[in-house]
Amino acid sequence: MSQSLLKNYQINIRILPLPGKIQSFVVYKDDFYTIVVNECLNQTARMRAYRHELDHIENGDFESDLSTGMIEIRAHEMED
């Protein structure tokens, strides 16, 4: 995990019950990012989901003109 990323952004983390197959998501509001991770995931999966959401923040996906679907396709291609 990039320490500079954590220093450059205001990031809150929540572990909560999420419906269905949702592993995690990010909310951006009032200059704060909140990463929400599904509490049903094991520790390894939680860290993978958390890193995935940090990548969205680091990649500037909240300022992107791409659709959410296209952002996710790009993110998963970068993970491989």
Backbone as numpy.savetxt, mean C-alpha at the origin, in Angstrom:
# Nx Ny Nz CAx CAy CAz Cx Cy Cz
12.71 -2.22 3.74 11.86 -1.05 3.74 12.75 0.19 3.74
12.45 1.13 2.93 13.25 2.33 2.79 13.01 3.29 3.95
14.04 3.55 4.74 13.92 4.50 5.84 13.64 5.90 5.32
14.21 6.25 4.16 13.95 7.58 3.61 12.49 7.74 3.23
11.86 6.68 2.78 10.43 6.73 2.45 9.62 7.06 3.69
9.93 6.39 4.80 9.19 6.63 6.03 9.44 8.04 6.57
10.63 8.59 6.34 10.94 9.93 6.79 10.26 10.99 5.93
10.09 10.70 4.64 9.56 11.69 3.70 8.04 11.77 3.68
7.36 10.78 4.19 5.90 10.75 4.14 5.33 10.54 5.53
4.15 11.08 5.75 3.41 10.84 6.98 2.56 9.58 6.73
2.94 8.46 7.33 2.27 7.19 7.06 1.76 6.59 8.36
0.45 6.32 8.38 -0.17 5.59 9.48 -0.42 4.16 9.01
-0.36 3.23 9.93 -0.59 1.82 9.59 -1.69 1.28 10.50
-2.65 0.59 9.89 -3.72 -0.04 10.65 -3.84 -1.50 10.22
-3.99 -2.38 11.19 -4.26 -3.79 10.94 -5.71 -4.00 11.35
-6.57 -4.27 10.37 -8.01 -4.36 10.61 -8.61 -5.55 9.88
-9.79 -6.00 10.30 -10.49 -7.04 9.53 -11.00 -6.43 8.23
-10.70 -7.08 7.12 -11.16 -6.60 5.81 -11.99 -7.70 5.16
-12.97 -7.31 4.36 -13.84 -8.31 3.73 -13.16 -9.06 2.58
-13.64 -10.26 2.36 -13.23 -11.04 1.19 -11.75 -11.23 1.06
-11.29 -11.06 -0.17 -9.88 -11.30 -0.48 -9.04 -10.03 -0.45
-9.57 -8.96 0.13 -8.81 -7.70 0.19 -7.66 -7.88 1.17
-6.46 -7.70 0.67 -5.28 -7.85 1.52 -4.88 -6.54 2.18
-4.98 -5.45 1.40 -4.55 -4.15 1.92 -4.98 -3.05 0.96
-4.93 -1.83 1.44 -5.18 -0.66 0.60 -4.60 0.56 1.30
-4.54 1.67 0.55 -4.03 2.93 1.08 -5.08 4.01 0.91
-5.20 4.86 1.91 -6.03 6.06 1.83 -5.10 7.26 1.97
-5.29 8.25 1.11 -4.50 9.48 1.20 -5.45 10.63 1.51
-5.23 11.29 2.63 -6.11 12.39 3.03 -5.32 13.35 3.91
-5.48 14.63 3.63 -4.86 15.69 4.44 -3.35 15.47 4.62
-2.67 15.12 3.53 -1.22 14.91 3.52 -0.75 13.72 4.36
-1.66 12.83 4.71 -1.31 11.61 5.44 -1.74 10.40 4.61
-0.91 9.39 4.61 -1.25 8.10 4.02 -1.60 7.16 5.16
-2.66 6.40 4.99 -3.00 5.35 5.93 -3.00 4.04 5.17
-2.12 3.14 5.58 -2.07 1.81 5.00 -2.89 0.90 5.90
-3.87 0.23 5.31 -4.72 -0.70 6.04 -4.40 -2.11 5.54
-4.05 -2.99 6.47 -3.68 -4.37 6.14 -4.66 -5.32 6.83
-5.06 -6.35 6.11 -6.03 -7.32 6.62 -5.43 -8.11 7.77
-6.14 -8.10 8.91 -5.64 -8.81 10.09 -5.64 -10.33 9.92
-6.35 -10.84 8.93 -6.42 -12.29 8.70 -5.15 -12.85 8.07
-4.29 -11.96 7.57 -3.06 -12.41 6.92 -2.03 -12.83 7.96
-1.18 -13.80 7.60 -0.06 -14.14 8.49 0.99 -13.04 8.39
1.99 -13.10 9.24 2.99 -12.03 9.31 3.72 -11.82 7.99
4.07 -12.89 7.31 4.76 -12.76 6.02 3.88 -12.07 4.99
2.62 -12.48 4.91 1.69 -11.87 3.96 1.41 -10.41 4.32
1.34 -10.12 5.61 1.14 -8.72 6.04 2.29 -7.84 5.57
3.50 -8.32 5.75 4.67 -7.54 5.33 4.71 -7.36 3.82
4.35 -8.40 3.08 4.30 -8.30 1.62 3.24 -7.28 1.19
2.06 -7.31 1.83 0.99 -6.36 1.51 1.41 -4.93 1.87
2.05 -4.79 3.02 2.54 -3.48 3.47 3.56 -2.92 2.47
4.50 -3.75 2.06 5.51 -3.32 1.08 4.86 -2.93 -0.24
3.84 -3.69 -0.65 3.11 -3.38 -1.89 2.50 -1.98 -1.80
1.89 -1.66 -0.67 1.27 -0.34 -0.51 2.32 0.76 -0.42
3.44 0.49 0.25 4.53 1.47 0.27 5.03 1.76 -1.14
5.09 0.73 -1.97 5.51 0.92 -3.36 4.56 1.86 -4.10
3.25 1.74 -3.84 2.29 2.66 -4.47 2.58 4.10 -4.07
2.89 4.31 -2.79 3.21 5.66 -2.32 4.49 6.15 -2.97
5.51 5.31 -2.93 6.82 5.68 -3.49 6.76 5.94 -4.99
5.90 5.22 -5.70 5.78 5.37 -7.16 4.88 6.54 -7.56
4.29 7.23 -6.59 3.44 8.38 -6.92 2.12 7.99 -7.54
1.63 6.80 -7.24 0.40 6.32 -7.87 -0.83 7.16 -7.54
-0.79 7.92 -6.46 -1.94 8.75 -6.11 -2.04 9.99 -6.99
-0.98 10.31 -7.69 -0.99 11.43 -8.62 -1.11 10.95 -10.07
-1.23 9.66 -10.28 -1.25 9.07 -11.62 -2.60 9.27 -12.30
-2.55 9.39 -13.62 -3.77 9.46 -14.42 -4.26 8.07 -14.83
-3.48 7.03 -14.50 -3.87 5.67 -14.85 -5.04 5.21 -13.99
-5.82 4.27 -14.52 -6.90 3.68 -13.74 -6.31 2.80 -12.64
-7.10 2.53 -11.62 -6.64 1.67 -10.53 -6.20 0.31 -11.07
-6.96 -0.23 -12.02 -6.62 -1.52 -12.60 -5.25 -1.50 -13.27
-4.98 -0.45 -14.02 -3.69 -0.34 -14.70 -2.55 -0.14 -13.70
-2.80 0.61 -12.65 -1.78 0.80 -11.61 -1.45 -0.54 -10.96
-2.46 -1.34 -10.69 -2.22 -2.65 -10.07 -1.47 -3.59 -11.01
-1.82 -3.57 -12.28 -1.10 -4.41 -13.26 0.37 -4.01 -13.27
0.64 -2.71 -13.34 2.02 -2.22 -13.34 2.75 -2.60 -12.05
2.07 -2.46 -10.92 2.69 -2.78 -9.62 3.06 -4.25 -9.53
2.18 -5.12 -10.01 2.46 -6.55 -9.94 3.55 -6.96 -10.92
3.64 -6.27 -12.06 4.74 -6.54 -12.99 6.07 -6.15 -12.39
6.09 -5.06 -11.61 7.32 -4.60 -10.98 7.74 -5.53 -9.85
6.79 -6.23 -9.21 7.10 -7.13 -8.13 7.75 -8.41 -8.63
7.43 -8.80 -9.84 7.94 -10.06 -10.40 9.40 -9.98 -10.77
